[in-house]
C-alpha cells in the first residue's frame, strides 16, 4: 500500500453551488450516478450530502439519503460510502437579538445529525471536530456534543472520519480518542483553505500530520483553486486526498468540471509522482472498515 493513496470524491456538498455549475448533482439519482462515475474514474470513497430535488438546497431528509445509498449499493460498482453527519451546524447570529439565530441558521442536535448514519450504516461518516468561523457564520461543534455524537457513531459500528478545520480540532479529536470514543486506527481529514480555518499549504499539512495520533490515517483537501495543488502536496507527504464539486467547481480557470473529471485529474497527479489510486477493497482493508449488509 506504500505507493498507493485513497481518493475521496466529495460529490455535492451543502453550498449554494447548483446555480454556478450545471454539473453539481442534486437529485438522489444524480448524486448516486456521480458516485458511481467517480468510483470508475478511481475514487475509493464517495462522500455524500443530499439536496432538496426541488430547490437544490441542502437537505437532511433521511429518505433522500436512503434513495441515494440504495442506488449506489444496487450498482455493480464497489465504492465506500461516507455519509456526512456534519450538516445542521450553521449559526448566523441575528444582530438585533444575538442570542437567536438569524436567516441561514440551520442547527441539528447530535442525534439528528446521526439519524441517516444510524439507519443506513455506511462504512464511514464524518465527525466535525470543533467549532469554526466559517465565512460569516459560525459552525457549531461544542465539546459535549462531539462526545455524544462520537459515542453514537461508535455504537453503530461505523468508522468516523474526523474532519479537522484547524489545529485545535486535532487536539479535540485526539482527546476523543484518548477517552475511548474513537476506536481502532483513527482517520483524520484535514480541511484546508476554508475562511477562517487552517491555510491550504504544505507547511500546514506538515504541522497537522505531526500532531495526529501515531498509527492513524489522514487525508487532506483544499478548496477552490487549491484543490488540485493540495492533492499533490498531501500525496507526497504520505497522505490520502479528496477532490470533488463540494470543494471546487473547476478543472482549470474558467473550465467547469464534473466529479469524475476531477477524480481523473487526481489520478493523473498521483501517477505523475509514481503513486496509484487505491481500490475500494484496498482502502476498506487499510482502514479496517466494517462492510455492512446492503
C-alpha positions as CSV (number, residue, x, y, z in Angstrom):
1,X,0.0,0.0,0.0
2,X,3.0,2.3,0.4
3,X,2.8,3.6,-3.2
4,X,-1.0,3.9,-3.2
5,X,-3.3,6.7,-2.0
6,X,-7.1,6.8,-1.2
7,X,-9.1,9.2,-3.3
8,X,-12.3,10.5,-1.9
9,X,-14.9,12.2,-4.2
10,X,-16.9,14.8,-2.3
11,X,-19.9,14.9,-4.7
12,X,-22.2,17.8,-3.9
13,X,-21.7,19.4,-0.5
14,X,-24.0,21.9,1.1
15,X,-23.1,25.2,-0.5
16,X,-25.0,27.4,-3.0
17,X,-23.2,26.0,-6.0
18,X,-26.0,24.5,-8.0
19,X,-26.6,27.8,-9.9
20,X,-22.9,28.2,-10.6
21,X,-22.4,24.8,-12.3
22,X,-24.8,22.5,-14.1
23,X,-22.6,19.6,-13.1
24,X,-23.4,19.8,-9.4
25,X,-25.6,16.8,-8.7
26,X,-28.9,17.5,-6.9
27,X,-31.3,14.5,-7.0
28,X,-30.6,11.1,-5.4
29,X,-30.1,9.6,-8.9
30,X,-27.7,12.3,-9.9
31,X,-25.7,12.0,-6.7
32,X,-25.6,8.2,-7.0
33,X,-24.6,8.4,-10.6
34,X,-21.8,10.8,-9.7
35,X,-20.6,8.4,-7.0
36,X,-20.5,5.5,-9.5
37,X,-18.8,7.6,-12.2
38,X,-16.2,8.8,-9.7
39,X,-15.5,5.3,-8.5
40,X,-14.9,4.1,-12.1
41,X,-12.5,7.1,-12.5
42,X,-10.5,6.0,-9.5
43,X,-12.2,7.2,-6.3
44,X,-12.4,4.6,-3.4
45,X,-14.7,6.7,-1.3
46,X,-17.8,8.7,-2.1
47,X,-18.6,11.5,0.4
48,X,-22.4,12.2,0.3
49,X,-24.6,15.1,1.2
50,X,-28.1,15.3,-0.2
51,X,-30.1,18.2,-1.6
52,X,-33.8,19.1,-2.0
53,X,-34.6,18.0,-5.5
54,X,-37.0,21.0,-6.0
55,X,-34.7,23.8,-4.7
56,X,-31.2,22.4,-4.9
57,X,-30.6,23.5,-1.3
58,X,-29.1,21.3,1.4
59,X,-31.4,18.7,2.9
60,X,-31.3,16.5,5.9
61,X,-34.1,14.2,4.6
62,X,-33.3,10.6,5.6
63,X,-35.4,9.3,2.7
64,X,-33.1,11.2,0.2
65,X,-30.0,9.7,1.8
66,X,-31.7,6.3,1.7
67,X,-32.5,6.5,-2.0
68,X,-29.0,7.7,-2.8
69,X,-27.3,5.0,-0.8
70,X,-29.6,2.3,-2.2
71,X,-28.9,3.3,-5.8
72,X,-25.1,3.1,-5.2
73,X,-25.4,-0.2,-3.3
74,X,-27.6,-1.7,-6.1
75,X,-25.0,-0.8,-8.8
76,X,-22.2,-3.1,-9.7
77,X,-19.5,-0.6,-8.7
78,X,-17.6,-1.0,-5.5
79,X,-17.2,2.2,-3.6
80,X,-17.0,3.0,0.1
81,X,-20.0,5.2,1.2
82,X,-19.2,8.1,3.5
83,X,-22.4,9.9,4.7
84,X,-22.0,13.3,6.1
85,X,-23.0,13.9,9.7
86,X,-21.8,17.4,9.7
87,X,-24.9,19.2,8.5
88,X,-27.0,21.2,10.8
89,X,-24.2,23.2,12.4
90,X,-24.6,26.6,10.9
91,X,-25.3,29.5,13.2
92,X,-25.8,33.1,11.9
93,X,-26.4,35.5,14.8
94,X,-29.4,37.9,14.5
95,X,-27.7,41.2,15.2
96,X,-30.9,42.6,16.7
97,X,-31.1,39.6,19.1
98,X,-27.7,37.9,19.0
99,X,-28.9,35.0,21.3
100,X,-31.1,33.9,18.4
101,X,-30.1,32.6,15.0
102,X,-30.9,34.8,12.0
103,X,-31.6,33.8,8.4
104,X,-29.3,31.0,7.3
105,X,-29.2,29.3,10.7
106,X,-29.5,25.5,10.5
107,X,-28.9,23.7,13.7
108,X,-29.4,20.0,14.4
109,X,-28.7,18.0,17.6
110,X,-26.1,15.2,17.6
111,X,-29.0,12.7,17.5
112,X,-30.5,14.4,14.4
113,X,-27.1,14.6,12.7
114,X,-26.6,10.9,13.3
115,X,-30.0,9.7,12.1
116,X,-29.2,8.8,8.5
117,X,-26.0,7.1,9.6
118,X,-27.7,5.0,12.2
119,X,-30.4,3.9,9.8
120,X,-28.3,3.3,6.7
121,X,-25.0,2.1,8.3
122,X,-22.4,3.4,5.7
123,X,-18.9,2.3,6.2
124,X,-17.8,5.8,7.0
125,X,-19.3,9.0,8.4
126,X,-17.8,12.4,9.1
127,X,-17.3,13.9,12.6
128,X,-16.5,17.6,12.5
129,X,-14.2,18.1,15.5
130,X,-14.9,21.6,16.7
131,X,-16.4,25.0,16.0
132,X,-15.2,27.4,13.4
133,X,-15.8,30.9,12.0
134,X,-17.0,29.5,8.6
135,X,-17.0,32.6,6.5
136,X,-19.6,34.9,8.0
137,X,-21.3,32.2,10.1
138,X,-20.2,30.0,12.9
139,X,-20.1,26.3,12.5
140,X,-21.0,24.8,15.9
141,X,-19.4,21.7,17.3
142,X,-19.4,22.0,21.1
143,X,-17.2,19.6,23.0
144,X,-20.0,17.7,24.8
145,X,-22.0,17.5,21.5
146,X,-19.0,15.8,19.9
147,X,-18.7,13.3,22.8
148,X,-22.4,12.4,22.4
149,X,-22.1,12.2,18.6
150,X,-18.8,10.1,18.7
151,X,-20.5,7.7,21.2
152,X,-23.4,7.1,18.8
153,X,-21.1,6.5,15.8
154,X,-19.0,4.1,17.9
155,X,-22.1,2.1,19.0
156,X,-23.3,1.9,15.3
157,X,-20.1,0.3,14.2
158,X,-19.4,2.9,11.6
159,X,-15.9,4.4,11.4
160,X,-15.7,8.2,11.9
161,X,-13.7,10.3,9.5
162,X,-12.7,13.1,11.9
163,X,-12.8,16.4,10.0
164,X,-10.4,19.0,11.3
165,X,-10.5,22.5,10.0
166,X,-7.9,24.0,12.4
167,X,-5.1,22.8,14.7
168,X,-7.3,22.9,17.8
169,X,-9.6,20.5,16.2
170,X,-6.8,17.9,16.1
171,X,-6.4,18.4,19.9
172,X,-10.1,17.7,20.4
173,X,-10.0,14.7,18.1
174,X,-7.1,13.3,20.0
175,X,-9.0,13.8,23.2
176,X,-11.9,11.8,21.9
177,X,-9.5,9.0,21.0
178,X,-7.9,9.1,24.4
179,X,-11.3,8.8,26.1
180,X,-12.1,5.7,24.0
181,X,-14.9,7.3,22.0
182,X,-13.0,6.6,18.7
183,X,-11.6,3.1,18.5
184,X,-9.2,1.3,16.1
185,X,-6.9,3.2,13.8
186,X,-8.2,6.8,13.6
187,X,-8.8,8.6,10.4
188,X,-8.4,12.4,10.0
189,X,-9.5,14.7,7.2
190,X,-7.5,18.0,7.0
191,X,-10.0,20.6,5.6
192,X,-7.8,23.4,4.3
193,X,-8.3,26.9,2.9
194,X,-11.8,27.5,4.3
195,X,-12.2,31.0,5.7
196,X,-11.3,31.2,8.6
197,X,-9.6,27.8,9.3
198,X,-6.2,26.4,8.5
199,X,-4.3,27.5,5.4
200,X,-4.0,25.3,2.3
201,X,-0.3,24.8,2.0
202,X,2.4,22.2,2.6
203,X,3.6,23.8,5.8
204,X,0.1,23.5,7.4
205,X,-0.1,19.8,6.3
206,X,3.3,19.1,7.8
207,X,2.3,20.8,11.1
208,X,-1.0,18.9,11.3
209,X,0.3,15.5,10.3
210,X,2.8,15.6,13.2
211,X,0.0,16.0,15.7
212,X,-2.3,13.2,14.8
213,X,-2.2,10.0,16.9
214,X,0.5,7.6,16.0
215,X,-0.5,4.9,13.6
216,X,-3.5,6.8,12.3
217,X,-4.5,7.6,8.7
218,X,-5.0,11.1,7.3
219,X,-6.2,12.8,4.2
220,X,-6.3,16.4,3.1
221,X,-8.2,18.6,0.7
222,X,-8.1,22.3,-0.4
223,X,-11.0,24.3,-1.7
224,X,-11.2,26.3,-4.9
225,X,-8.0,26.8,-6.9
226,X,-6.1,25.0,-4.2
227,X,-7.9,21.7,-4.6
228,X,-5.5,20.1,-7.1
229,X,-2.3,21.6,-5.6
230,X,-3.2,20.1,-2.3
231,X,-3.7,16.7,-3.9
232,X,0.0,16.7,-5.0
233,X,1.3,18.1,-1.7
234,X,-0.7,15.7,0.5
235,X,0.2,12.7,-1.5
236,X,3.9,13.5,-1.5
237,X,3.7,13.9,2.3
238,X,2.2,10.5,2.7
239,X,-1.5,11.3,3.0
240,X,-4.6,10.5,1.1
241,X,-6.6,13.0,-1.0
242,X,-10.0,14.4,-1.7
243,X,-11.5,16.2,-4.7
244,X,-15.0,16.9,-5.9
245,X,-17.6,19.5,-6.5
246,X,-18.3,20.1,-2.8
247,X,-14.9,21.9,-2.7
248,X,-14.2,23.2,-6.2
249,X,-16.1,23.5,-9.4
250,X,-13.3,24.0,-11.9
251,X,-10.8,21.8,-13.8
252,X,-8.8,24.9,-14.6
253,X,-9.6,28.6,-14.7
254,X,-12.9,29.2,-16.4
255,X,-13.5,25.5,-17.2
256,X,-16.2,23.8,-15.2
257,X,-15.8,20.1,-14.5
258,X,-17.6,17.0,-13.2
259,X,-16.8,15.0,-10.2
260,X,-15.4,12.2,-12.4
261,X,-13.2,14.6,-14.3
262,X,-11.8,15.9,-11.0
263,X,-11.1,12.4,-9.9
264,X,-9.4,11.7,-13.2
265,X,-7.1,14.8,-12.6
266,X,-6.3,13.5,-9.1
267,X,-5.3,10.1,-10.6
268,X,-3.1,11.9,-13.2
269,X,-1.4,13.8,-10.4
270,X,-0.7,10.7,-8.4
271,X,0.6,8.9,-11.5
272,X,2.9,11.8,-12.2
273,X,4.7,11.2,-8.8
274,X,4.7,7.4,-9.2
275,X,1.7,6.8,-7.0
276,X,-1.6,4.9,-7.7
277,X,-5.1,5.3,-6.5
278,X,-6.2,2.6,-4.0
279,X,-9.2,0.5,-4.9
280,X,-12.3,0.5,-2.6
281,X,-11.3,-3.1,-1.5
282,X,-7.8,-2.0,-0.6
283,X,-9.0,1.1,1.2
284,X,-11.5,-1.0,3.1
285,X,-8.7,-3.3,4.3
286,X,-6.3,-0.5,5.2
287,X,-8.9,1.4,7.2
288,X,-10.4,-1.7,8.8
289,X,-13.9,-0.8,7.7
290,X,-16.9,-2.9,8.6
291,X,-18.8,-3.7,5.4
292,X,-22.5,-3.9,6.4
293,X,-25.1,-5.9,4.5
294,X,-26.7,-3.7,1.9
